Amino acid sequence: TKRRISSLINYFKEVDEGVFKKYLDDASLVKGKLSFTYAPFGEYAADQNTSDDVVVQNESVFSKAAGIERKIEIESMTIKRNKTVFPLESEYLVQNLKESKSGEILSTTFVVKNTSNTKITLDIKQDNKFLKIKEGDTELSPNKTSTIRVLFDTKGMTGHQSQSFKVSVEGYEGQLMFFVNTELK
């Protein structure tokens, strides 16, 4: 049974020009890993009428019937999520708004995308008194986007202004920082 498992591992090393080899050898740049745990139980799961006697070829482990019996069963699969790879991206982190008059409320949007393969929940820090953030969907499925609308209250401001806010993801390290810039008269 261990020989069949080893054969499967060797198959994964060779198939499609060794596409899985770096994951088996734990040498992947994206830190993915494919590992196997040997749990040989084939002797107990196989047809007990198949003989181990090498002399009786028709009914032994060397027969065609025994060859058909040989199989590998995947009992379980575990996917370990890498919580250090931040799953959120945005094409634009900075919005430069047109020149405006002090006291106007300016509006802009940012689009964020979930780059992971699991549903994530956004956490938008609203600790900037000049920015009012109207978030779209806070739960994002894989490869889905959400639009964050930002209102910038410029009351009492003049000259070049830059305000920022942060977006993090529950259960992950890191964050994205967004900036809204304008020139006020």
C-alpha positions as CSV (number, residue, x, y, z in Angstrom):
1,T,0.0,0.0,0.0
2,K,2.8,2.4,0.8
3,R,4.2,1.7,-2.7
4,R,1.0,2.9,-4.3
5,I,1.0,6.1,-2.2
6,S,4.7,6.6,-3.3
7,S,3.7,6.0,-6.9
8,L,1.0,8.7,-6.5
9,I,3.5,11.2,-5.1
10,N,5.9,10.4,-7.9
11,Y,3.0,10.9,-10.4
12,F,2.4,14.4,-9.0
13,K,6.1,15.2,-9.3
14,E,6.1,14.3,-13.0
15,V,2.6,15.2,-14.3
16,D,2.3,18.3,-16.6
17,E,6.1,18.9,-16.6
18,G,6.3,18.8,-12.8
19,V,3.8,21.5,-12.0
20,F,3.2,20.2,-8.5
21,K,6.9,19.4,-7.7
22,K,7.6,22.8,-6.1
23,Y,4.6,22.3,-3.8
24,L,5.7,18.8,-2.8
25,D,9.3,20.0,-2.2
26,D,8.0,23.0,-0.2
27,A,9.8,25.3,-2.5
28,S,6.9,27.3,-3.8
29,L,7.4,31.1,-3.9
30,V,3.7,31.6,-2.9
31,K,4.3,29.3,0.0
32,G,1.8,26.7,-1.1
33,K,2.5,23.1,0.0
34,L,1.1,19.7,-1.0
35,S,1.8,17.0,1.5
36,F,0.7,13.4,2.0
37,T,0.2,11.3,5.1
38,Y,0.6,7.6,4.7
39,A,-2.3,5.6,6.1
40,P,-1.9,2.2,4.6
41,F,-5.1,0.2,5.2
42,G,-5.5,-1.4,1.8
43,E,-5.0,-4.9,3.2
44,Y,-8.1,-4.5,5.2
45,A,-10.2,-2.7,2.6
46,A,-9.3,-5.0,-0.3
47,D,-11.3,-8.0,-1.3
48,Q,-10.3,-10.8,1.1
49,N,-10.9,-13.5,-1.5
50,T,-7.8,-12.4,-3.3
51,S,-4.9,-14.6,-2.3
52,D,-1.3,-13.6,-1.4
53,D,-0.1,-17.0,-2.8
54,V,2.3,-16.3,-5.6
55,V,1.8,-19.8,-7.0
56,V,-1.9,-19.3,-7.6
57,Q,-1.5,-16.6,-10.2
58,N,-5.2,-16.4,-11.1
59,E,-6.3,-15.6,-7.6
60,S,-3.2,-13.9,-6.2
61,V,-2.2,-10.3,-5.7
62,F,-0.4,-10.6,-9.1
63,S,-3.7,-11.3,-11.0
64,K,-5.7,-8.9,-13.1
65,A,-8.5,-9.0,-10.5
66,A,-6.1,-7.9,-7.8
67,G,-4.7,-5.1,-10.0
68,I,-8.2,-3.7,-10.3
69,E,-8.6,-3.9,-6.5
70,R,-5.5,-1.7,-6.0
71,K,-6.7,1.8,-5.3
72,I,-5.7,4.9,-3.3
73,E,-8.4,6.6,-1.2
74,I,-8.2,10.2,-0.1
75,E,-9.6,10.2,3.4
76,S,-9.4,14.0,4.0
77,M,-8.0,17.2,2.6
78,T,-7.0,20.2,4.6
79,I,-6.4,23.7,3.2
80,K,-4.4,25.9,5.6
81,R,-5.1,29.6,4.9
82,N,-2.1,31.9,4.9
83,K,-3.3,34.8,7.1
84,T,-0.2,36.8,6.4
85,V,-1.1,37.3,2.7
86,F,-3.4,40.3,2.7
87,P,-6.4,39.4,0.5
88,L,-7.5,42.9,-0.6
89,E,-6.3,45.1,-3.5
90,S,-7.3,48.3,-5.1
91,E,-6.1,49.7,-8.4
92,Y,-6.1,53.3,-7.0
93,L,-5.1,54.2,-3.5
94,V,-4.9,57.9,-4.1
95,Q,-7.7,60.2,-5.6
96,N,-6.6,63.7,-6.6
97,L,-9.8,65.7,-6.8
98,K,-10.2,68.9,-8.8
99,E,-9.5,72.3,-7.3
100,S,-12.4,73.4,-5.2
101,K,-13.7,76.1,-2.9
102,S,-13.3,75.8,0.9
103,G,-16.5,74.5,2.5
104,E,-17.6,72.3,-0.4
105,I,-18.3,68.6,0.2
106,L,-16.3,66.6,-2.3
107,S,-17.1,63.1,-3.3
108,T,-15.0,60.2,-4.7
109,T,-14.9,56.4,-4.8
110,F,-12.4,53.6,-4.3
111,V,-13.0,50.0,-5.5
112,V,-11.5,47.1,-3.5
113,K,-11.3,43.5,-4.7
114,N,-11.1,40.3,-2.7
115,T,-8.1,38.4,-4.1
116,S,-8.4,35.4,-1.8
117,N,-10.3,32.2,-2.3
118,T,-12.6,32.7,0.8
119,K,-15.2,35.2,1.8
120,I,-13.8,38.1,3.7
121,T,-15.2,40.9,5.9
122,L,-13.9,44.4,5.5
123,D,-13.2,46.7,8.5
124,I,-13.1,50.3,7.5
125,K,-11.6,52.7,10.1
126,Q,-13.8,55.8,10.3
127,D,-11.5,57.9,12.5
128,N,-11.1,60.9,10.3
129,K,-13.5,63.7,11.1
130,F,-13.2,65.3,7.6
131,L,-14.1,62.1,5.8
132,K,-17.5,60.4,5.8
133,I,-17.2,56.9,4.4
134,K,-20.2,55.1,2.9
135,E,-19.1,51.5,2.4
136,G,-20.6,49.2,-0.1
137,D,-20.6,45.5,0.7
138,T,-18.5,44.7,3.8
139,E,-18.6,41.0,3.0
140,L,-16.8,40.1,-0.2
141,S,-16.8,36.7,-1.9
142,P,-13.7,35.6,-3.8
143,N,-12.8,37.8,-6.7
144,K,-15.7,40.2,-6.0
145,T,-15.4,44.0,-5.6
146,S,-16.9,46.6,-3.4
147,T,-17.1,50.3,-3.9
148,I,-16.3,52.6,-1.0
149,R,-17.8,56.1,-1.4
150,V,-16.0,58.9,0.4
151,L,-17.4,62.4,1.2
152,F,-14.7,65.0,2.1
153,D,-16.0,68.0,4.1
154,T,-13.6,70.9,3.4
155,K,-15.2,73.4,5.8
156,G,-12.6,75.7,7.2
157,M,-9.7,74.4,5.1
158,T,-7.5,76.2,2.5
159,G,-4.6,75.2,0.4
160,H,-3.4,71.7,-0.4
161,Q,-5.3,69.1,1.7
162,S,-4.7,65.4,2.0
163,Q,-6.9,63.1,4.1
164,S,-6.6,59.3,4.6
165,F,-8.5,56.3,5.9
166,K,-7.6,52.6,6.4
167,V,-9.3,49.4,5.3
168,S,-8.4,46.1,7.0
169,V,-9.8,42.6,6.7
170,E,-11.0,40.6,9.7
171,G,-8.6,37.8,10.6
172,Y,-5.7,39.1,8.4
173,E,-2.7,41.1,9.1
174,G,-2.1,44.4,7.2
175,Q,-4.3,47.1,5.7
176,L,-4.8,49.4,2.7
177,M,-4.4,53.1,3.2
178,F,-6.4,55.4,0.9
179,F,-5.7,59.1,0.3
180,V,-8.0,61.9,-0.9
181,N,-6.1,65.0,-2.1
182,T,-7.4,68.4,-3.2
183,E,-6.4,72.1,-3.6
184,L,-8.8,74.5,-1.9
185,K,-9.3,78.2,-2.5
